[in-house]
């Protein structure tokens, strides 16, 4: 058995799914060179390990961050309301001021208050680790900072929200509606009762902020990147993707260097079936890194990191990896981005360019497709293809119900237009005009085509 006197003391904030998994690993493996010295949770008596370790638990978080024997504070509180984040930030700052290092799984706190937290770490000589913040059990942060330290990054991108990926996978495979796929995700524990952070892209945005920080040195906050959620994806979109585009739909987070700026966004994208992104199914996360020095400019070459994107076990393993690194004396005093901060800017949202998928639902009458195409042309947008499928009455009825469109469902006309490379600004301008037409029955859905 390891000499207990040599063990590093750990203070744990949080005893939920992740916090309990941390406790499971530490209490079950006596060979680890760490020990829990204090655990904060709102209601200690109901927790798994309280009966055998009652003296370790407290309902006062200050007793954890102020504990004299806690050299490292693990923050695994999890939040249900944005208002809680400021309080979590204060606890992290207090721990750093006390001369401790911090390991966190809370990407929302770092995304919003990262600059203040990093400054406190530098001022007080502590370290802040956050491997568990991006991709759960996918070891991407340390890989970027260490394995790719000599690289010139070109892009970091991938599927970083397991809830959205699970919902889209079920819609693609089983033809489920968005509502049915979301309900199933909630029943299986892949989605929260309030799933808005996941399906709106806010969770993925927070992770992208951290990925862009360590890769490109970007210093940003929520709202700095273009973000589109998956809430408006309909079962009919997968029909068009599959039958006309030999594709599927995935929600991705992207940051890529382009002409001295970084094009960054979170959005659903149309992905061809033969692309590796299309194969990432269920609650799996996958992050891809492309560098100039090690890449092959002749093909789409990227390093891939895939694994479980959430869950107590994978997240706890990522946390303990950081904890053990610190316990072994591997303090970095914060992360060193691959690109010097301030060298690259964030590309303006309206300048983001790609091919695009546009899906319309209109009244079934002559001349509508021509009018839309003319409007797109006036906005300087070139059309690639027009897709139209024959739909059964049941399919049209389901579409009408999902958009609360009254009247005869057979009077509804859905169709898709794909565009050559365009900008978001051009599409917005065209949609302002098209959205005012009297034949529109629902707001058009549009998102990038992956290339």
N, C-alpha and C positions, 0 to 999 in steps of 0.2 A: 504494500500500500504506500502511496506517495506520502511524503512527510508533510503533515498538515501545516506546519509552521511556514513552509515555503509557498503555500498557496496564496494566490492573489484574490483579494476580497472584491466581490461583485455586488453592487446594489441594483435591484431590479424594479423598474417602474412599470407596473402592469402585470396582471395575472389572468389575462384572457386566453384566447386560443394560442397565440404566439408565446406569451409569457409563461403559460403553463408548460408548453413544450420545452422552453428553456429550462424550467425547473426539472422536468422529467429527465432531460439529458444530464444535468449536473448532479442531481441526487442519485441517479442510477449508475453513474460512472465515477467511482471514487478515485480513479487514476488521473482524472483531469487536474491540471495544476491551478484550478480556480475553485472558489467556494462562494456560495451566496451568503451574504451577511445581513441583508435586509430586503424585504419584498413589500412593495406598496400595492394595495388594491382597495377599492372602495368598500367592499364587503368581505373581509378576510375569512370569516368563519365558514363560508360556503365553498371555499376553495379546496382542491384535491389534497394538497400537501399541508394544510393547516393543522390537521389532527396530529401529524407526526412532527411538525416543526412550528408549533404555535408562536414561539418566541421570535421567529424571523419575520412574521407578518405585522404590518401596520396599516392603518388607514390614513396616515399622515405622510404625504410624499416628501416633506422636508426631512423626515427622519432617514430617508434613503440618500438623498443628495448631500446631506450634512454628515453622514455616518463616517467616523474617523477611519474605519477599517475598509471602506469601499474605495478602492483605487480606480475602478471603472464603473460607470453607471450605464446600465442598459435601459433605453427608453423604448418600451413596446406597449404604449398606452392605447393606441388606436383611437380614432375619433369618430363621433357621430354628428358633430356640428362644427362648422368653421370657427365658431366663437371659442372653441376649446383650444385652438392652435396657439393663441397668444400665451395661454397658461402653460402649455407644454414647452414652448420656447423659453419661458422664464425659468422653468426647472432645469433645462439644458444649460442656460447661461449661469445659473446658480452653481451647478455642478462644476462647470469649467472655472468659475471664479474660485471655487474651493480647491482648485488644483487637480481635479480629476479629469480623466478622459471619458468620452461618451461614445457609445455604440447605439445607433437608432435604426428602427425599421419604419420610421414615420416620414415618408417622402413629402407629405403635405407641409410639414413644419419646415423642412429644409428648402422646399421650393419657394415658400413665402418669406422665410426669415433667414435664408442661407447666409447672406452677406454679414448680418449681425452676428450670427453664430460662428462663422469662420474667423471674424475679427476677434471675437472673445477667445477663441482657441489660440490664436496667435499671441494675443496679449498675455494670457495666463499660462502659456506653455503646454496646453493640453492637446488632445487629438480628438477628432470626430470621424468616426467610421460609419459607413452607410451602405454596405454591400446588400443588405436585406431590403433596401428601399426600391430597388429596380429588379424586377423579374423574380422575386422570391428566392428560389434556389438556384437561379442562373448566375454564375460567378462572373459578371461582366465588369463591375467597377474596378476590382483589383486587376483584372486582365488588361484593361485599358491603361491604368496607371503604371503597371509593371511590365507586362509582356509586350505592350506596344509603345513603350516609353520613347523609342527612337523613331517612331513612325511619323509620317506626315498624313494626318487623317483626311480622308475625302468624304466619308459618310458613316453615320451610325443610324440604324433604322431597325424596325422589327415590330413584332406583336408583343405588347407589354401589358395587356390587360386580359386576364384569363376569362373574366365574365363576358366581355364583349365577344371574344373569340368563340366561347362555348355557344352563345346565342346564335351567332352567324353560322357556326358549324351545323347546329341543329336545323336551322332554316334551310341550309343548303342540302343537307342529307335527307331530311324527312319531309321537306315541303311545309314545315310548320310556319304559322304566322309569328310575327315578332312577339305578340302577347303570349302565345302558347310556349314559345321557346324561353322567354323570360321567366314565366311561371315555373317551368321545369328546372331552370337554373337555380331559382330560389328554393325549390323543394329539395334539390340535391346539395344545397349549401354553397353553390358557386356564385350566388348573387345575394346581396343584402335585401332586407325588407324594403329599404329605400335604395334602389340601385342607381340613383341619378349620377353619382360621381363616376361610376364605371361606364354606363351607357352614353353619357354625354361627352366622354373623352377627358374629363377633368383629372381623373386618376392617371391616365396615360400622359397627359400634359405635364403633370408634376414629375413623372419619371423622365420625360424627355428633357425637362429643364435640367435635371441632374446629369443626364447623359451628355447633353450639349455643353454643360459646364466642364466636365472632366475631359471631353474630347476636343472642343473648340474654344474653351475659355470664355464662353458666353456667360454674362451675369444678367440673368433675367428673372422675372416673376410671372405668376399666373396671369394670363391675358396677353403676353408678349407674342405668342405663337397663334397662327390660325388653327382653329379647332372646330371640328364637325363631329357630332355623335352618330350613333347608329339607330336612333329612335325612329327615323323615317324610312328605314329600309323595309321593303315589303316582300312577301313571298314571290310576288310577280317579278321582282328584280333578279331573283335567282333563276327564274325561267329564262329571262332574256340573256343573262350572263352565260348560262349553260348551253342553251340551244342556239344562240346566235353568236356568242363571243367565245365559246369553248373556254369559259372563265368561271371564277367564283368571286366572292366579295369578302375582303378582310379589312379589319380596322388596324391601321398601322401608325406608328410614330416615326417621323423622319427628320433628320437633320443632315443636310449635305452642303458642302462648301461649293460656292458658285460665284466666280468673279469678285472675290474679296468680301463676300457676304455668306451667310448661312441661311439656306432655305429650310425652314422648320415648320412642321405642321403635324396635327393629329387628325386623321380622317379615314372613313371607309375608302377603299380603292378597289378597282376592278383588276383582278390578277389572273393571268392566263393559267390554265390548269397545269402546264408543264413548268411553271416557275416554282422554286422551292418554298416561297411564302404560302402557296396554295395548299401545301401538304401539312402545314402546322394547324392541327385540329384540336377541338375540345378546349380544355382550360390550360393548354400548354402555352408557354411563352417562348419566344425565340428572338434573339438580338443578333444583328449582323453588323460587322465592322469592316470597312474597306479603307485601305491605306495606299498611298501613292507608291511608296518604296517597295512594298512586298506584293503589290497587286499586279494583275495582268491586264493592261489596258485594252487588250484585244477581246476580252470577254467579261461577263458579269461575274467578277471574282470577289468573294467576301468571306471573312471568317465567321463561322456560325456558332452561337451559344444557345442551346435549347434545354428546357427542363420545366419542372412544375413551377407555375407562376405565383402560386399562393399556397396557403395551408400552414398549419402550425409547425410541422416537422421540417419542411424545406426552408422556411423562413428562420426558424430557430438555428438550423445548421449554418445558415449564412451569418447570423448574429454571432454565433460562437466562433466561427472562423475569424471574425474581426476581433473578438474578445481574446482569443488565444494568441493572435498576432501581437496584440498589445501586451499581453501577459509575458510573452517571450522577449519583450523589449523592442519590438519593431514599430516604434512610433515615428510617424512621418510629419507630425505637426500640421496635418491637413493634407489635402490632395494637391498635386501639381498637374495642371492641365497640359495636354499635348501641345496646345497652341497658347501663346502668351495672351492673357486677358486684355481685351481692348483692341486686339489686332483685327478681329473680324466683327462685323455688325450683323444684325438680324435683317434679312431681306424683307421689304415691305410686303404685307399680305397681298395687295392687289397685283404685285409683280410675280407672284408664284406661278410658274408655268408647267403645263402638262397637257396630255390629251385628256379629254373629259367625257364622262358618261352623263347624259341628260335624259331623265325619264319624265314623260308628260302624261297627264290624264285630262282629256278634253271631251267636249261634246262631239259626237260622231256626225260631222257634216263636212261638206267639200271645202277645200281651200285652206284648211287650218295648217297642215304640214308645210305648205308653200309659204304661208305668212310667217311661220316661225323661222323657216330657213332664210327668208328674206331679211328678217330682223337680225338674225345671227350674222348674216353677211354684212349688213350695215354696221355692225359692231366690229368688223374686221376679222370675223371668225370663219375658218374654213371647216366645212363638214366632211367627216370621213365616211360614215355610213348611216343609213336609216334602218332601224330594225322594227318589224311589226309581226306579231304572232297572232294566230287565230285563238281566241279564248272561248272556253265554254261559258254557259250562263252561270254555272256555279262559281267559276273563277271571277267573273265580272261582279257577281253578287258579293263575294267575299271582299273584293277590292272596294266596292261601293260602301260596304259596311265599315271597313277599316278607316275610310275617309269621311264617313257620315254623309255620303252623297245620296240625296233622295231621288226618287223617280225610277224609271225603267233602267235596270242595269245594262241592258243591251244597247242603250243609247250612249254608253261610255266607250271612249276610244283611248286605250293606253298604247304608247309607242316610245321608242328610244332613239335618240340621235347621239352618235358618237362624234367627237370633234378631233381635228388635228390639234397640234400644240397651240394652246391659247393661254391667256392669263386669267387669273381670278377676277381682276378688274374688268376685263372685257365681258366675262360672263355675268358679273353683277349688273353691268350697264344694260346688257341684253335682257336680263331677267326683269329689270324694272319696267321695261316696255311690254314684254310678253305677259308679265303678271297682271297687267291691267286689261288684257283682252277678255271679252265677255264669254269666250268659249272655254276658258280655264275652269276646271272643276276642282283642282287641288294645286297646291304650291308645287312647282317642279322640283324634282330631286336631282341633285348633281354632285358629282365627286370625281376625283382624278382616276385616270387609267394608269396603272403601274407600268413604268418603263425604266 
